[in-house]
């Protein structure tokens, strides 16, 4: 069975939060879908709320504290990403955006990303298409076709829950297929020599 890793980023501000709840449901569905394709997913959840002070320090100083550096490295090394943000004023949260502002320029290039969001009403759902998806396109991620939005009414009642469950499973299936068909992610060592000493001497 193939082994792959997924990092789940949750930008919820409260504890507990509907953003984290959606993130957990997406990751669980992705694990099940990948298992059906012969892929064992290891999931790491990162709560951006816990890194808020570190993000601000990094933006001001240019140096990430150790917990933030560990989270940035985890995203770069992951085979795929699930990114979930609350929607404020018709866009992603400032906390969510700040994380990607300090992420390495090539960290998401070619990486499958499932985008999702939560909001008070379904009117906010278009923010996934006019704000969140363009940001990941700029970062050269492979953003999955299905984006998942959960409004307050989706958490209560059979109809809302059923529709949300369908969107979650459709997106999870897309993510699993993308992961299964790709080779494991590799991280380039910035200090690795690209030319051997013998080649350097021969050139001299």
Residue pairs with C-beta under 8 A, 6 or more apart in sequence:
1 38
1 39
1 40
2 38
2 39
2 40
2 180
3 39
3 40
3 42
3 184
4 34
4 39
4 40
4 41
4 42
4 79
4 80
4 179
4 184
5 41
5 42
5 43
5 44
5 77
5 78
5 79
5 80
5 185
6 27
6 30
6 41
6 42
6 43
6 44
6 78
6 79
6 80
6 81
6 82
6 175
6 179
7 43
7 44
7 45
7 46
7 74
7 75
7 78
7 80
7 81
7 82
8 23
8 24
8 26
8 27
8 43
8 44
8 45
8 46
8 81
8 82
8 84
9 23
9 46
9 48
9 75
9 81
9 82
9 83
9 84
9 96
9 99
10 17
10 19
10 20
10 23
10 45
10 46
10 47
10 48
10 49
10 84
11 19
11 48
11 49
11 84
11 85
11 86
11 92
11 93
11 95
11 96
11 99
12 18
12 19
12 20
12 23
12 47
12 49
12 84
12 86
12 118
13 49
13 86
13 93
13 95
15 49
17 86
17 118
18 86
18 118
18 150
18 152
18 155
19 84
19 85
19 86
19 117
19 118
20 45
20 47
20 84
21 155
22 84
22 116
22 118
22 148
22 150
22 168
23 45
23 82
23 84
23 116
24 45
25 168
26 82
26 84
26 114
26 116
26 148
26 168
26 171
26 172
27 43
27 45
27 82
29 168
29 169
29 171
29 172
30 41
30 43
30 82
30 114
30 172
30 175
30 176
31 41
31 43
32 172
33 169
33 172
33 173
33 175
33 176
34 40
34 41
34 175
34 176
34 179
34 180
35 41
36 176
37 176
37 177
37 180
38 180
39 176
39 179
39 180
41 179
44 74
44 78
46 71
46 74
46 75
48 55
48 95
48 96
48 99
49 95
50 67
51 67
51 68
51 71
51 99
52 95
54 64
54 65
54 67
54 68
55 68
55 95
55 98
55 99
55 102
56 98
57 63
57 65
58 64
58 65
58 68
58 102
59 98
59 101
59 102
64 72
64 102
68 102
71 99
72 102
72 103
72 104
72 107
73 187
75 81
75 103
75 107
75 108
76 103
76 104
76 107
76 187
77 185
77 187
78 111
78 185
79 111
79 112
79 179
79 182
79 184
79 185
80 111
80 112
80 113
80 114
80 175
80 178
80 179
81 108
81 111
81 112
81 113
81 114
81 141
82 113
82 114
82 116
82 175
83 96
83 113
83 114
83 115
83 116
83 132
83 136
84 115
84 116
84 117
84 118
85 92
85 93
85 96
85 116
85 117
85 118
85 132
86 93
86 96
86 117
86 118
86 119
87 93
87 117
87 118
87 119
87 124
87 127
88 94
90 124
90 127
90 131
91 127
91 131
92 117
92 127
92 131
92 132
92 135
97 135
100 135
100 139
103 139
106 140
107 139
108 136
108 139
108 140
108 141
109 139
109 140
109 141
110 140
110 141
110 142
111 141
111 142
111 185
112 141
112 142
112 144
112 175
112 178
112 179
112 182
113 136
113 141
113 142
113 143
113 144
114 144
114 146
114 147
114 148
114 171
114 172
114 174
114 175
115 128
115 132
115 133
115 136
115 143
115 144
115 147
115 148
116 128
116 147
116 148
116 149
116 150
116 171
117 124
117 125
117 127
117 128
117 132
117 147
117 148
117 149
117 150
118 149
118 150
118 151
119 125
119 127
119 149
119 150
119 151
119 152
120 151
120 152
121 151
121 152
121 153
122 149
122 151
122 153
124 149
124 151
125 149
125 151
128 147
128 149
129 147
132 147
133 143
133 147
136 143
137 143
142 178
144 171
144 174
144 175
144 178
145 174
146 167
146 170
146 171
146 174
147 171
148 164
148 167
148 168
148 171
149 167
150 164
151 160
153 160
154 160
154 161
154 163
154 164
155 161
155 164
